[in-house]
Amino acid sequence: MSLSQAQKKAYRSIGHHLNPVVIVSENGVSENLLAELNRALNDHELIKVKLALPERDDRAAMLDELLADSRAELIQKIGKMALLYRKNPQANPKLSNIARFENHHGRH
């Protein structure tokens, strides 16, 4: 699953307006957090995650762990925010940030 630069650019513009749906704290990656992350990716495909850790190295390590555990693709990382994407062919069009954007903008 590798996105083109054009897709990533489009997803970044969608992600700009999203609020974080998962917040990772210093408690680290728990089963509950992974369940929430996977549910959010299934529902929305494109999600924003807040890495609420003070140290940049800790945030990078946490992000690597989240990406590995969720099989999501990193679209963008700015400061403590990361934009993750994982395609769900059965995504509910009313929930998917990708489908909602494409429907709204007339793209198929």
C-alpha positions as CSV (number, residue, x, y, z in Angstrom):
1,M,0.0,0.0,0.0
2,S,1.9,3.0,-1.2
3,L,0.2,6.3,-1.9
4,S,1.2,8.6,-4.7
5,Q,2.4,12.1,-3.8
6,A,-0.8,13.5,-5.2
7,Q,-2.9,11.3,-2.9
8,K,-0.7,12.2,0.1
9,K,-1.2,15.9,-0.7
10,A,-4.9,15.5,-1.0
11,Y,-5.0,13.5,2.3
12,R,-2.9,16.2,4.0
13,S,-5.5,18.8,3.0
14,I,-8.3,16.6,4.4
15,G,-6.3,16.0,7.6
16,H,-5.7,19.7,8.1
17,H,-9.4,20.0,9.2
18,L,-9.5,16.9,11.4
19,N,-9.4,16.8,15.1
20,P,-7.3,14.1,16.8
21,V,-9.3,11.0,17.5
22,V,-6.6,9.1,19.4
23,I,-4.3,10.7,21.9
24,V,-1.2,8.8,23.1
25,S,0.2,9.8,26.4
26,E,3.2,8.8,28.4
27,N,1.3,5.6,29.4
28,G,2.3,4.2,26.1
29,V,0.6,1.8,23.8
30,S,-2.0,-0.3,25.6
31,E,-4.4,-2.8,24.2
32,N,-7.2,-0.3,24.7
33,L,-5.3,2.3,22.8
34,L,-4.6,-0.1,19.9
35,A,-8.3,-1.1,19.8
36,E,-9.3,2.5,19.6
37,L,-6.7,3.2,17.0
38,N,-7.9,0.3,14.8
39,R,-11.5,1.2,15.3
40,A,-10.8,4.8,14.2
41,L,-8.8,3.6,11.2
42,N,-11.6,1.2,10.2
43,D,-14.2,3.9,10.5
44,H,-12.4,6.9,9.1
45,E,-9.4,5.5,7.2
46,L,-7.7,8.9,7.6
47,I,-7.1,10.0,11.2
48,K,-5.2,12.4,13.2
49,V,-3.3,11.2,16.3
50,K,-1.8,13.4,19.0
51,L,1.4,12.2,20.6
52,A,1.3,13.8,24.0
53,L,4.9,13.2,24.9
54,P,7.4,15.9,25.6
55,E,10.4,14.3,24.0
56,R,10.7,14.2,20.3
57,D,12.6,10.9,20.3
58,D,9.8,9.3,22.5
59,R,7.2,10.6,20.0
60,A,9.1,9.1,17.1
61,A,9.4,5.7,18.8
62,M,5.7,5.8,19.8
63,L,4.7,6.7,16.3
64,D,6.9,3.8,14.9
65,E,5.1,1.4,17.3
66,L,1.7,2.7,16.3
67,L,2.4,2.3,12.6
68,A,3.8,-1.2,13.0
69,D,0.9,-2.3,15.2
70,S,-1.9,-0.8,13.1
71,R,-0.3,-1.3,9.6
72,A,-1.2,2.3,8.8
73,E,0.7,4.6,6.6
74,L,2.1,7.9,7.8
75,I,0.9,10.8,5.7
76,Q,2.3,13.6,7.7
77,K,3.9,14.4,11.1
78,I,4.0,18.0,12.4
79,G,5.1,18.5,16.0
80,K,2.9,16.3,18.2
81,M,0.4,15.5,15.5
82,A,0.5,12.6,13.1
83,L,-1.8,11.9,10.2
84,L,-2.3,8.2,9.6
85,Y,-4.1,6.4,6.8
86,R,-5.2,2.8,6.3
87,K,-7.5,1.8,3.5
88,N,-10.7,0.0,4.4
89,P,-12.5,-1.3,1.3
90,Q,-15.7,-1.8,3.5
91,A,-15.5,1.6,5.1
92,N,-18.8,3.3,5.9
93,P,-19.0,6.2,3.4
94,K,-20.7,8.3,6.1
95,L,-17.7,7.8,8.5
96,S,-14.8,7.6,6.1
97,N,-12.9,10.9,5.9
98,I,-11.7,9.9,2.4
99,A,-15.2,9.0,1.1
100,R,-16.8,12.1,2.6
101,F,-14.2,14.3,1.0
102,E,-14.4,12.5,-2.4
103,N,-18.2,12.7,-2.4
104,H,-18.2,16.3,-1.4
105,H,-15.7,17.2,-4.1
106,G,-17.2,15.0,-6.8
107,R,-14.2,12.7,-7.2
108,H,-14.5,9.0,-7.7
